[in-house]
Amino acid sequence: MVTLISGLTIPFPLQAKELNPNQCAALRVELRQITEAQRERSTPYLQEERKRVKDQMWALKCEEMERRR
């Protein structure tokens, strides 16, 4: 049972403490650009791109890093 629990923590190779803060900053810039493009014209592609970036930010715990600063 202990090995099963310890095995569950391994699939997350990128922890917030290992994250390069520049990655989160780049994702925020990309999200801002998508948001501005959506103001001019919202398309399914832009909606998918926004979701992809938000998912990456969530996976990398960018918001959590932002609160620590």
NUGU-357897 format. One record per residue: residue in one letter; residue number from 1; x, y, z of N, C-alpha, C, O, CB in turn. Coordinates in steps of 0.02 Angstrom, whole numbers, plus 50000, padded with zeros to 5 digits. Glycine has a CB too. Example, Ala and Ser with C-alpha at 12.3 -4.5 7.8 and 13.67 -1.06 7.14 Angstrom:
@type=a, seq=1, n_xx=50660, n_yy=49716, n_zz=50390, ca_xx=50615, ca_yy=49775, ca_zz=50390, c_xx=50660, c_yy=49835, c_zz=50390, o_xx=50712, o_yy=49834, o_zz=50423, cb_xx=50565, cb_yy=49776, cb_zz=50452
@type=s, seq=2, n_xx=50642, n_yy=49888, n_zz=50354, ca_xx=50684, ca_yy=49947, ca_zz=50357, c_xx=50645, c_yy=50002, c_zz=50394, o_xx=50670, o_yy=50057, o_zz=50402, cb_xx=50704, cb_yy=49970, cb_zz=50286
***
This chain:
@type=m, seq=1, n_xx=50041, n_yy=49941, n_zz=50000, ca_xx=50000, ca_yy=50000, ca_zz=50000, c_xx=50044, c_yy=50063, c_zz=50000, o_xx=50028, o_yy=50111, o_zz=49966, cb_xx=49953, cb_yy=50000, cb_zz=50060
@type=v, seq=2, n_xx=50098, n_yy=50062, n_zz=50038, ca_xx=50142, ca_yy=50120, ca_zz=50041, c_xx=50174, c_yy=50133, c_zz=49973, o_xx=50181, o_yy=50190, o_zz=49952, cb_xx=50196, cb_yy=50110, cb_zz=50094
@type=t, seq=3, n_xx=50194, n_yy=50080, n_zz=49938, ca_xx=50225, ca_yy=50089, ca_zz=49873, c_xx=50176, c_yy=50117, c_zz=49822, o_xx=50195, o_yy=50155, o_zz=49778, cb_xx=50254, cb_yy=50023, cb_zz=49847
@type=l, seq=4, n_xx=50113, n_yy=50099, n_zz=49828, ca_xx=50062, ca_yy=50126, ca_zz=49784, c_xx=50055, c_yy=50201, c_zz=49794, o_xx=50052, o_yy=50239, o_zz=49745, cb_xx=49995, cb_yy=50091, cb_zz=49794
@type=i, seq=5, n_xx=50052, n_yy=50223, n_zz=49856, ca_xx=50045, ca_yy=50295, ca_zz=49871, c_xx=50106, c_yy=50333, c_zz=49848, o_xx=50100, o_yy=50387, o_zz=49819, cb_xx=50033, cb_yy=50305, cb_zz=49946
@type=s, seq=6, n_xx=50165, n_yy=50307, n_zz=49861, ca_xx=50225, ca_yy=50342, ca_zz=49840, c_xx=50230, c_yy=50343, c_zz=49763, o_xx=50258, o_yy=50390, o_zz=49735, cb_xx=50288, cb_yy=50309, cb_zz=49870
@type=g, seq=7, n_xx=50203, n_yy=50293, n_zz=49730, ca_xx=50203, ca_yy=50292, ca_zz=49658, c_xx=50158, c_yy=50345, c_zz=49627, o_xx=50169, o_yy=50366, o_zz=49570, cb_xx=50182, cb_yy=50224, cb_zz=49633
@type=l, seq=8, n_xx=50108, n_yy=50366, n_zz=49664, ca_xx=50062, ca_yy=50416, ca_zz=49638, c_xx=50093, c_yy=50485, c_zz=49634, o_xx=50070, o_yy=50527, o_zz=49595, cb_xx=50000, cb_yy=50419, cb_zz=49681
@type=t, seq=9, n_xx=50144, n_yy=50498, n_zz=49672, ca_xx=50175, ca_yy=50564, ca_zz=49671, c_xx=50225, c_yy=50571, c_zz=49614, o_xx=50243, o_yy=50627, o_zz=49596, cb_xx=50209, cb_yy=50578, cb_zz=49737
@type=i, seq=10, n_xx=50247, n_yy=50518, n_zz=49585, ca_xx=50298, ca_yy=50520, ca_zz=49533, c_xx=50273, c_yy=50549, c_zz=49467, o_xx=50312, o_yy=50584, o_zz=49435, cb_xx=50324, cb_yy=50450, cb_zz=49521
@type=p, seq=11, n_xx=50210, n_yy=50538, n_zz=49445, ca_xx=50190, ca_yy=50563, ca_zz=49379, c_xx=50192, c_yy=50639, c_zz=49370, o_xx=50181, o_yy=50663, o_zz=49315, cb_xx=50123, cb_yy=50539, cb_zz=49364
@type=f, seq=12, n_xx=50204, n_yy=50677, n_zz=49421, ca_xx=50205, ca_yy=50749, ca_zz=49416, c_xx=50277, c_yy=50773, c_zz=49418, o_xx=50302, o_yy=50794, o_zz=49470, cb_xx=50164, cb_yy=50782, cb_zz=49472
@type=p, seq=13, n_xx=50312, n_yy=50770, n_zz=49361, ca_xx=50384, ca_yy=50785, ca_zz=49360, c_xx=50399, c_yy=50859, c_zz=49372, o_xx=50454, o_yy=50875, o_zz=49395, cb_xx=50413, cb_yy=50764, cb_zz=49295
@type=l, seq=14, n_xx=50353, n_yy=50903, n_zz=49357, ca_xx=50367, ca_yy=50974, ca_zz=49363, c_xx=50329, c_yy=51003, c_zz=49423, o_xx=50270, o_yy=51018, o_zz=49418, cb_xx=50349, cb_yy=51012, cb_zz=49298
@type=q, seq=15, n_xx=50362, n_yy=51010, n_zz=49478, ca_xx=50332, ca_yy=51039, ca_zz=49537, c_xx=50341, c_yy=51114, c_zz=49534, o_xx=50386, o_yy=51138, o_zz=49500, cb_xx=50361, cb_yy=51010, cb_zz=49602
@type=a, seq=16, n_xx=50300, n_yy=51152, n_zz=49570, ca_xx=50303, ca_yy=51225, ca_zz=49569, c_xx=50372, c_yy=51250, c_zz=49589, o_xx=50397, o_yy=51299, o_zz=49561, cb_xx=50250, cb_yy=51255, cb_zz=49615
@type=k, seq=17, n_xx=50404, n_yy=51217, n_zz=49636, ca_xx=50470, ca_yy=51241, ca_zz=49659, c_xx=50524, c_yy=51231, c_zz=49606, o_xx=50576, o_yy=51264, o_zz=49608, cb_xx=50490, cb_yy=51206, cb_zz=49723
@type=e, seq=18, n_xx=50512, n_yy=51185, n_zz=49558, ca_xx=50560, ca_yy=51172, ca_zz=49504, c_xx=50546, c_yy=51215, c_zz=49443, o_xx=50585, o_yy=51215, o_zz=49395, cb_xx=50559, cb_yy=51098, cb_zz=49485
@type=l, seq=19, n_xx=50491, n_yy=51251, n_zz=49443, ca_xx=50469, ca_yy=51288, ca_zz=49385, c_xx=50511, c_yy=51350, c_zz=49374, o_xx=50529, o_yy=51386, o_zz=49421, cb_xx=50397, cb_yy=51307, cb_zz=49392
@type=n, seq=20, n_xx=50526, n_yy=51362, n_zz=49312, ca_xx=50560, ca_yy=51423, ca_zz=49292, c_xx=50508, c_yy=51479, c_zz=49292, o_xx=50460, o_yy=51475, o_zz=49254, cb_xx=50596, cb_yy=51416, cb_zz=49223
@type=p, seq=21, n_xx=50516, n_yy=51531, n_zz=49333, ca_xx=50467, ca_yy=51585, ca_zz=49335, c_xx=50455, c_yy=51618, c_zz=49268, o_xx=50402, o_yy=51646, o_zz=49255, cb_xx=50487, cb_yy=51638, cb_zz=49385
@type=n, seq=22, n_xx=50504, n_yy=51615, n_zz=49224, ca_xx=50497, ca_yy=51644, ca_zz=49157, c_xx=50444, c_yy=51607, c_zz=49116, o_xx=50413, o_yy=51637, o_zz=49072, cb_xx=50564, cb_yy=51643, cb_zz=49120
@type=q, seq=23, n_xx=50434, n_yy=51543, n_zz=49131, ca_xx=50383, ca_yy=51504, ca_zz=49095, c_xx=50314, c_yy=51532, c_zz=49111, o_xx=50273, o_yy=51541, o_zz=49065, cb_xx=50387, cb_yy=51430, cb_zz=49115
@type=c, seq=24, n_xx=50300, n_yy=51547, n_zz=49174, ca_xx=50235, ca_yy=51575, ca_zz=49193, c_xx=50227, c_yy=51644, c_zz=49162, o_xx=50172, o_yy=51661, o_zz=49139, cb_xx=50229, cb_yy=51579, cb_zz=49270
@type=a, seq=25, n_xx=50279, n_yy=51684, n_zz=49162, ca_xx=50275, ca_yy=51751, ca_zz=49133, c_xx=50259, c_yy=51746, c_zz=49058, o_xx=50220, o_yy=51785, o_zz=49032, cb_xx=50341, cb_yy=51789, cb_zz=49145
@type=a, seq=26, n_xx=50291, n_yy=51699, n_zz=49024, ca_xx=50279, ca_yy=51691, ca_zz=48953, c_xx=50207, c_yy=51668, c_zz=48940, o_xx=50175, o_yy=51690, o_zz=48892, cb_xx=50328, cb_yy=51639, cb_zz=48923
@type=l, seq=27, n_xx=50181, n_yy=51625, n_zz=48983, ca_xx=50112, ca_yy=51602, ca_zz=48976, c_xx=50063, c_yy=51660, c_zz=48988, o_xx=50012, o_yy=51665, o_zz=48955, cb_xx=50097, cb_yy=51544, cb_zz=49023
@type=r, seq=28, n_xx=50079, n_yy=51703, n_zz=49036, ca_xx=50036, ca_yy=51761, ca_zz=49050, c_xx=50034, c_yy=51808, c_zz=48990, o_xx=49982, o_yy=51836, o_zz=48972, cb_xx=50059, cb_yy=51798, cb_zz=49113
@type=v, seq=29, n_xx=50092, n_yy=51818, n_zz=48958, ca_xx=50095, ca_yy=51861, ca_zz=48899, c_xx=50054, c_yy=51830, c_zz=48842, o_xx=50016, o_yy=51865, o_zz=48809, cb_xx=50169, cb_yy=51872, cb_zz=48876
@type=e, seq=30, n_xx=50062, n_yy=51765, n_zz=48833, ca_xx=50024, ca_yy=51731, ca_zz=48780, c_xx=49949, c_yy=51736, c_zz=48794, o_xx=49910, o_yy=51747, o_zz=48747, cb_xx=50046, cb_yy=51657, cb_zz=48776
@type=l, seq=31, n_xx=49929, n_yy=51728, n_zz=48856, ca_xx=49858, ca_yy=51733, ca_zz=48874, c_xx=49832, c_yy=51803, c_zz=48861, o_xx=49776, o_yy=51812, o_zz=48837, cb_xx=49848, cb_yy=51714, cb_zz=48947
@type=r, seq=32, n_xx=49872, n_yy=51853, n_zz=48877, ca_xx=49852, ca_yy=51923, ca_zz=48865, c_xx=49842, c_yy=51936, c_zz=48790, o_xx=49795, o_yy=51970, o_zz=48770, cb_xx=49905, cb_yy=51971, cb_zz=48893
@type=q, seq=33, n_xx=49887, n_yy=51909, n_zz=48749, ca_xx=49882, ca_yy=51917, ca_zz=48676, c_xx=49819, c_yy=51883, c_zz=48649, o_xx=49786, o_yy=51910, o_zz=48605, cb_xx=49944, cb_yy=51889, cb_zz=48642
@type=i, seq=34, n_xx=49804, n_yy=51824, n_zz=48675, ca_xx=49744, ca_yy=51789, ca_zz=48652, c_xx=49682, c_yy=51828, c_zz=48672, o_xx=49635, o_yy=51834, o_zz=48633, cb_xx=49742, cb_yy=51717, cb_zz=48682
@type=t, seq=35, n_xx=49682, n_yy=51854, n_zz=48733, ca_xx=49625, ca_yy=51893, ca_zz=48757, c_xx=49613, c_yy=51954, c_zz=48713, o_xx=49556, o_yy=51970, o_zz=48696, cb_xx=49636, cb_yy=51915, cb_zz=48830
@type=e, seq=36, n_xx=49667, n_yy=51989, n_zz=48695, ca_xx=49660, ca_yy=52047, ca_zz=48651, c_xx=49634, c_yy=52027, c_zz=48582, o_xx=49593, o_yy=52062, o_zz=48553, cb_xx=49728, cb_yy=52083, cb_zz=48644
@type=a, seq=37, n_xx=49658, n_yy=51972, n_zz=48556, ca_xx=49635, ca_yy=51948, ca_zz=48491, c_xx=49561, c_yy=51930, c_zz=48494, o_xx=49523, o_yy=51941, o_zz=48446, cb_xx=49676, cb_yy=51887, cb_zz=48467
@type=q, seq=38, n_xx=49539, n_yy=51901, n_zz=48551, ca_xx=49469, ca_yy=51883, ca_zz=48559, c_xx=49424, c_yy=51944, c_zz=48562, o_xx=49366, o_yy=51941, o_zz=48542, cb_xx=49460, cb_yy=51841, cb_zz=48622
@type=r, seq=39, n_xx=49450, n_yy=52000, n_zz=48585, ca_xx=49410, ca_yy=52061, ca_zz=48586, c_xx=49393, c_yy=52084, c_zz=48516, o_xx=49339, o_yy=52110, o_zz=48504, cb_xx=49447, cb_yy=52117, cb_zz=48623
@type=e, seq=40, n_xx=49439, n_yy=52073, n_zz=48470, ca_xx=49427, ca_yy=52092, ca_zz=48400, c_xx=49383, c_yy=52040, c_zz=48365, o_xx=49338, o_yy=52058, o_zz=48327, cb_xx=49493, cb_yy=52100, cb_zz=48363
@type=r, seq=41, n_xx=49398, n_yy=51977, n_zz=48378, ca_xx=49361, ca_yy=51924, ca_zz=48344, c_xx=49369, c_yy=51859, c_zz=48382, o_xx=49424, o_yy=51831, o_zz=48386, cb_xx=49385, cb_yy=51915, cb_zz=48270
@type=s, seq=42, n_xx=49315, n_yy=51835, n_zz=48410, ca_xx=49317, ca_yy=51772, ca_zz=48448, c_xx=49304, c_yy=51714, c_zz=48401, o_xx=49254, o_yy=51712, o_zz=48365, cb_xx=49265, cb_yy=51772, cb_zz=48506
@type=t, seq=43, n_xx=49350, n_yy=51666, n_zz=48401, ca_xx=49343, ca_yy=51608, ca_zz=48358, c_xx=49353, c_yy=51545, c_zz=48400, o_xx=49381, o_yy=51548, o_zz=48455, cb_xx=49395, cb_yy=51610, cb_zz=48300
@type=p, seq=44, n_xx=49329, n_yy=51488, n_zz=48376, ca_xx=49341, ca_yy=51425, ca_zz=48412, c_xx=49416, c_yy=51412, c_zz=48423, o_xx=49436, o_yy=51384, o_zz=48475, cb_xx=49309, cb_yy=51366, cb_zz=48375
@type=y, seq=45, n_xx=49456, n_yy=51431, n_zz=48374, ca_xx=49529, ca_yy=51421, ca_zz=48381, c_xx=49556, c_yy=51460, c_zz=48441, o_xx=49594, o_yy=51433, o_zz=48481, cb_xx=49565, cb_yy=51442, cb_zz=48316
@type=l, seq=46, n_xx=49537, n_yy=51523, n_zz=48446, ca_xx=49561, ca_yy=51565, ca_zz=48502, c_xx=49535, c_yy=51538, c_zz=48569, o_xx=49570, o_yy=51541, o_zz=48619, cb_xx=49539, cb_yy=51638, cb_zz=48492
@type=q, seq=47, n_xx=49474, n_yy=51513, n_zz=48569, ca_xx=49447, ca_yy=51484, ca_zz=48631, c_xx=49488, c_yy=51423, c_zz=48652, o_xx=49502, o_yy=51414, o_zz=48711, cb_xx=49373, cb_yy=51465, cb_zz=48622
@type=e, seq=48, n_xx=49506, n_yy=51381, n_zz=48603, ca_xx=49547, ca_yy=51322, ca_zz=48618, c_xx=49617, c_yy=51342, c_zz=48642, o_xx=49644, o_yy=51313, o_zz=48688, cb_xx=49552, cb_yy=51277, cb_zz=48556
@type=e, seq=49, n_xx=49646, n_yy=51393, n_zz=48609, ca_xx=49712, ca_yy=51416, ca_zz=48629, c_xx=49711, c_yy=51444, c_zz=48701, o_xx=49756, o_yy=51431, o_zz=48740, cb_xx=49737, cb_yy=51470, cb_zz=48580
@type=r, seq=50, n_xx=49659, n_yy=51482, n_zz=48717, ca_xx=49652, ca_yy=51509, ca_zz=48784, c_xx=49647, c_yy=51453, c_zz=48835, o_xx=49678, o_yy=51455, o_zz=48888, cb_xx=49590, cb_yy=51555, cb_zz=48789
@type=k, seq=51, n_xx=49608, n_yy=51402, n_zz=48819, ca_xx=49600, ca_yy=51345, ca_zz=48864, c_xx=49667, c_yy=51309, c_zz=48873, o_xx=49685, o_yy=51290, o_zz=48929, cb_xx=49547, cb_yy=51296, cb_zz=48837
@type=r, seq=52, n_xx=49704, n_yy=51300, n_zz=48817, ca_xx=49769, ca_yy=51266, ca_zz=48820, c_xx=49817, c_yy=51303, c_zz=48866, o_xx=49851, o_yy=51273, o_zz=48908, cb_xx=49799, cb_yy=51259, cb_zz=48750
@type=v, seq=53, n_xx=49820, n_yy=51370, n_zz=48859, ca_xx=49866, ca_yy=51410, ca_zz=48900, c_xx=49844, c_yy=51408, c_zz=48973, o_xx=49886, o_yy=51400, o_zz=49018, cb_xx=49868, cb_yy=51483, cb_zz=48875
@type=k, seq=54, n_xx=49779, n_yy=51415, n_zz=48986, ca_xx=49754, ca_yy=51413, ca_zz=49055, c_xx=49768, c_yy=51345, c_zz=49087, o_xx=49786, o_yy=51341, o_zz=49146, cb_xx=49678, cb_yy=51427, cb_zz=49057
@type=d, seq=55, n_xx=49761, n_yy=51291, n_zz=49048, ca_xx=49776, ca_yy=51224, ca_zz=49074, c_xx=49850, c_yy=51217, c_zz=49091, o_xx=49868, o_yy=51188, o_zz=49142, cb_xx=49756, cb_yy=51170, cb_zz=49022
@type=q, seq=56, n_xx=49893, n_yy=51245, n_zz=49048, ca_xx=49965, ca_yy=51243, ca_zz=49062, c_xx=49981, c_yy=51282, c_zz=49125, o_xx=50021, o_yy=51260, o_zz=49167, cb_xx=50005, cb_yy=51271, cb_zz=49002
@type=m, seq=57, n_xx=49950, n_yy=51340, n_zz=49132, ca_xx=49963, ca_yy=51381, ca_zz=49191, c_xx=49940, c_yy=51345, c_zz=49254, o_xx=49973, o_yy=51347, o_zz=49306, cb_xx=49927, cb_yy=51449, cb_zz=49185
@type=w, seq=58, n_xx=49883, n_yy=51311, n_zz=49249, ca_xx=49858, ca_yy=51274, ca_zz=49307, c_xx=49904, c_yy=51216, c_zz=49323, o_xx=49921, o_yy=51204, o_zz=49381, cb_xx=49787, cb_yy=51249, cb_zz=49294
@type=a, seq=59, n_xx=49925, n_yy=51179, n_zz=49271, ca_xx=49970, ca_yy=51122, ca_zz=49281, c_xx=50036, c_yy=51143, c_zz=49312, o_xx=50064, o_yy=51107, o_zz=49353, cb_xx=49982, cb_yy=51086, cb_zz=49215
@type=l, seq=60, n_xx=50061, n_yy=51201, n_zz=49293, ca_xx=50124, ca_yy=51226, ca_zz=49318, c_xx=50117, c_yy=51265, c_zz=49383, o_xx=50166, o_yy=51287, o_zz=49414, cb_xx=50158, cb_yy=51270, cb_zz=49267
@type=k, seq=61, n_xx=50054, n_yy=51273, n_zz=49404, ca_xx=50039, ca_yy=51308, ca_zz=49467, c_xx=50066, c_yy=51379, c_zz=49466, o_xx=50095, o_yy=51402, o_zz=49515, cb_xx=50068, cb_yy=51270, cb_zz=49526
@type=c, seq=62, n_xx=50056, n_yy=51414, n_zz=49411, ca_xx=50080, ca_yy=51482, ca_zz=49404, c_xx=50048, c_yy=51529, c_zz=49455, o_xx=50082, o_yy=51573, o_zz=49482, cb_xx=50067, cb_yy=51508, cb_zz=49334
@type=e, seq=63, n_xx=49983, n_yy=51520, n_zz=49468, ca_xx=49950, ca_yy=51563, ca_zz=49517, c_xx=49980, c_yy=51554, c_zz=49586, o_xx=49987, o_yy=51602, o_zz=49624, cb_xx=49875, cb_yy=51548, cb_zz=49518
@type=e, seq=64, n_xx=49998, n_yy=51492, n_zz=49602, ca_xx=50028, ca_yy=51478, ca_zz=49667, c_xx=50095, c_yy=51513, c_zz=49674, o_xx=50111, o_yy=51540, o_zz=49727, cb_xx=50036, cb_yy=51401, cb_zz=49678
@type=m, seq=65, n_xx=50134, n_yy=51514, n_zz=49620, ca_xx=50199, ca_yy=51548, ca_zz=49622, c_xx=50189, c_yy=51623, c_zz=49630, o_xx=50227, o_yy=51657, o_zz=49665, cb_xx=50239, cb_yy=51532, cb_zz=49557
@type=e, seq=66, n_xx=50137, n_yy=51649, n_zz=49597, ca_xx=50124, ca_yy=51721, ca_zz=49600, c_xx=50110, c_yy=51743, c_zz=49672, o_xx=50133, o_yy=51796, o_zz=49693, cb_xx=50064, cb_yy=51739, cb_zz=49554
@type=r, seq=67, n_xx=50072, n_yy=51702, n_zz=49710, ca_xx=50056, ca_yy=51720, ca_zz=49779, c_xx=50117, c_yy=51718, c_zz=49824, o_xx=50120, o_yy=51756, o_zz=49873, cb_xx=50003, cb_yy=51673, cb_zz=49806
@type=r, seq=68, n_xx=50166, n_yy=51676, n_zz=49809, ca_xx=50225, ca_yy=51669, ca_zz=49852, c_xx=50271, c_yy=51730, c_zz=49849, o_xx=50305, o_yy=51745, o_zz=49897, cb_xx=50265, cb_yy=51608, cb_zz=49833
@type=r, seq=69, n_xx=50271, n_yy=51766, n_zz=49794, ca_xx=50319, ca_yy=51821, ca_zz=49784, c_xx=50307, c_yy=51877, c_zz=49832, o_xx=50343, o_yy=51927, o_zz=49830, cb_xx=50314, cb_yy=51847, cb_zz=49714
***
